[in-house]
Amino acid sequence: MNKFNTEERIDNNVVCNISNMNDTYEVYRKRYYKNAVPDSRILVFLTGFCIGMVFFYLFRGKGMNVGGSAAGLLNRDHLVRLQDFEVYQSGLFEYVFALRLKQLMIITICSLSTIGGMLAYTILGLYGFEAGLVIFSLVYQYGIKGIFFMISMFLPHGIFYLAIFLIVFSKYWMSDTICCHKEMTEGKNGRHKKIESFKKIVLIFILFIIGALCEIYVNPELIKRVVLLF
């Protein structure tokens, strides 16, 4: 009887060990899958980027150079003129602030709509399309110098605007589902939700101001230095 019990305990231990190994493998598989599969936002952006690249190569021989209507603004003569261009910062501030505020209002309205998720990924795809089109247009004209000019066009203000975009549409990103669910579970009384919403608004406002100031005072100086390469 004791022998039988000993064998039964051994069998149970083997079963438990196998079960634990299966659980460990399942956890590892899920983590590996999560790390191996690119973020859906990156996939949408890269898809738009590739479409922009293909669009450029299809139409570059049909009168389209450096994004069509932007050809005149990005030709070598205009880039050289930027070396000595003096920025009227007061007028630029009014223009940039009004333009970016309008864009912020538009994406906020989009995020509150019933199709906010679809609009979020659509905007990402359009950004990718524009980036692919402009990058390959500039590289086609100026080679490696075109890449530097492209980067200078979106730094450093683009980082802050991108952060605003991700925050505004944060509830639609799949990676935030667990986090949002946890916040809803913890904030049963709605007060927590109001505090989090207020923090988000303040953060967006701060990022917006920093981004606008960088676009007005930092980016023009950066572009003037990069165009010295031309």
C-alpha positions in Angstrom: 0.0 0.0 0.0 2.8 2.3 0.8 4.5 1.4 -2.4 1.4 2.2 -4.3 1.0 5.6 -2.6 4.6 6.4 -3.3 4.2 5.7 -7.0 1.0 7.7 -7.0 2.8 10.6 -5.5 5.5 10.3 -8.1 3.0 10.2 -10.9 1.3 13.3 -9.5 4.6 15.1 -9.3 5.4 14.2 -12.9 2.0 15.5 -14.0 2.5 18.7 -12.0 5.9 19.3 -13.5 4.6 18.7 -17.0 1.8 21.1 -16.3 4.1 23.8 -15.0 6.4 23.3 -18.0 3.4 23.8 -20.3 2.4 26.9 -18.4 5.9 28.3 -18.6 6.1 27.6 -22.3 2.7 29.3 -22.9 3.8 32.4 -21.0 7.1 32.4 -23.0 5.2 31.9 -26.3 2.9 34.8 -25.6 5.8 37.1 -24.6 7.8 36.0 -27.7 4.9 36.6 -30.0 4.2 40.0 -28.5 7.8 41.0 -28.9 8.2 39.5 -32.4 5.1 41.1 -33.9 5.6 44.8 -34.7 3.3 47.4 -33.2 0.2 47.9 -35.4 0.9 51.6 -35.5 4.4 51.0 -36.9 2.9 48.6 -39.5 0.3 51.2 -40.7 2.9 53.9 -40.9 5.3 51.7 -42.8 2.5 50.6 -45.2 1.8 54.3 -46.0 5.6 54.9 -46.3 5.9 52.1 -48.9 2.9 53.4 -50.8 4.4 56.9 -50.9 7.7 55.4 -52.2 5.9 53.4 -54.9 3.8 56.5 -55.8 7.0 58.6 -56.2 8.6 56.0 -58.5 5.5 55.7 -60.6 5.1 59.4 -61.2 8.7 60.8 -61.0 9.0 60.7 -64.8 5.7 62.4 -65.4 6.5 65.9 -64.3 6.4 65.1 -60.6 9.6 66.2 -58.8 9.8 66.6 -55.0 6.2 66.1 -54.3 4.6 68.0 -57.1 3.6 71.5 -56.0 6.4 71.5 -53.4 9.0 71.3 -56.2 9.4 75.0 -56.4 9.9 75.3 -52.6 12.4 72.5 -52.4 14.6 73.2 -55.4 18.2 74.0 -54.9 17.8 77.8 -55.5 15.3 78.2 -52.7 17.3 76.0 -50.3 20.3 78.2 -50.9 18.3 81.3 -50.2 17.4 79.9 -46.8 21.0 80.3 -45.7 20.5 84.0 -45.3 16.8 84.0 -44.6 15.7 86.1 -41.6 12.6 84.8 -39.8 9.9 87.2 -38.8 9.3 85.4 -35.5 6.2 87.4 -34.5 4.3 86.6 -37.7 5.6 83.0 -37.7 4.4 82.6 -34.1 0.8 83.7 -35.1 0.8 81.5 -38.2 2.2 78.4 -36.5 0.2 78.7 -33.3 -3.1 79.1 -35.3 -2.3 76.2 -37.7 -1.2 73.7 -35.0 -4.1 74.7 -32.7 -6.5 74.0 -35.6 -4.9 70.6 -36.2 -5.1 69.8 -32.5 -8.8 70.6 -32.5 -9.3 68.4 -35.6 -7.6 65.3 -34.2 -9.4 65.8 -30.9 -12.7 65.8 -32.6 -11.6 62.7 -34.6 -10.7 60.9 -31.3 -14.1 61.6 -29.9 -16.0 60.3 -32.9 -17.4 56.8 -33.2 -14.9 55.9 -35.8 -11.9 57.4 -33.9 -9.9 54.2 -34.1 -10.2 54.0 -37.9 -9.4 57.7 -38.2 -6.3 57.3 -36.0 -4.8 54.6 -38.2 -5.8 56.5 -41.3 -3.9 59.6 -40.2 -0.9 57.4 -39.4 -1.0 55.9 -42.8 -1.3 59.4 -44.4 1.7 60.6 -42.4 3.7 57.5 -43.6 2.7 58.2 -47.2 3.8 61.8 -47.0 7.1 60.9 -45.3 7.8 58.3 -48.0 7.0 60.6 -50.8 9.0 63.5 -49.5 12.0 61.5 -48.4 12.4 59.7 -51.7 11.8 62.9 -53.6 14.6 64.7 -51.7 17.0 61.7 -51.9 16.3 61.5 -55.7 17.3 65.2 -56.1 20.0 65.6 -53.5 21.2 62.2 -52.4 22.2 61.7 -48.7 21.9 65.5 -48.1 18.2 65.2 -48.8 17.8 62.9 -45.8 19.4 65.4 -43.5 17.2 68.1 -44.8 14.1 65.9 -44.3 15.1 65.3 -40.7 15.7 68.9 -40.1 12.2 69.8 -41.3 10.6 67.8 -38.5 13.0 68.2 -35.6 12.7 68.9 -32.7 9.0 70.0 -32.8 7.9 66.9 -34.6 8.7 64.8 -31.5 6.3 66.8 -29.3 3.5 66.8 -31.9 3.9 63.0 -32.3 3.6 62.6 -28.6 0.4 64.7 -28.6 -1.0 62.5 -31.4 -0.3 59.3 -29.5 -1.8 60.7 -26.3 -5.0 62.0 -28.0 -5.7 58.6 -29.6 -4.3 56.6 -26.7 -7.5 54.7 -26.0 -7.5 53.2 -29.5 -4.0 51.7 -29.5 -4.2 48.0 -28.8 -1.1 48.1 -26.6 -3.0 50.3 -24.1 -6.1 48.1 -23.7 -4.8 46.4 -20.6 -3.7 49.6 -19.1 -7.0 51.3 -19.8 -8.9 48.3 -18.4 -6.8 48.5 -15.2 -7.5 52.2 -14.8 -11.2 51.6 -15.2 -11.1 48.8 -12.6 -9.2 51.0 -10.1 -11.3 54.1 -10.7 -14.7 52.8 -9.7 -16.0 56.2 -8.6 -15.2 58.4 -11.7 -13.1 60.7 -9.7 -10.0 58.9 -10.8 -11.0 59.1 -14.4 -11.5 62.9 -14.1 -8.1 63.3 -12.5 -6.5 61.2 -15.3 -8.3 63.2 -18.0 -7.2 66.5 -16.4 -3.6 65.2 -16.3 -3.8 64.3 -19.9 -5.1 67.7 -21.0 -2.4 69.5 -19.0 0.3 67.2 -20.6 -1.1 67.9 -24.1 -1.1 71.6 -23.5 2.5 71.6 -22.2 3.7 69.5 -25.2 1.8 71.7 -27.6 3.4 74.9 -26.2 6.9 73.3 -26.2 6.4 72.0 -29.8 5.2 75.4 -31.1 8.1 77.2 -29.5 10.6 74.7 -30.9 9.0 75.1 -34.4 9.3 78.9 -34.2 12.6 79.4 -32.5 14.7 76.2 -32.9 13.7 74.6 -36.2 14.4 77.6 -38.5 17.9 77.8 -37.1 18.4 74.1 -37.6 17.2 74.3 -41.2 19.5 77.3 -41.9 22.5 75.2 -40.7 21.5 72.1 -42.7 21.0 74.1 -46.0 24.7 75.1 -45.8 25.3 71.6 -47.2 23.7 72.7 -50.4 
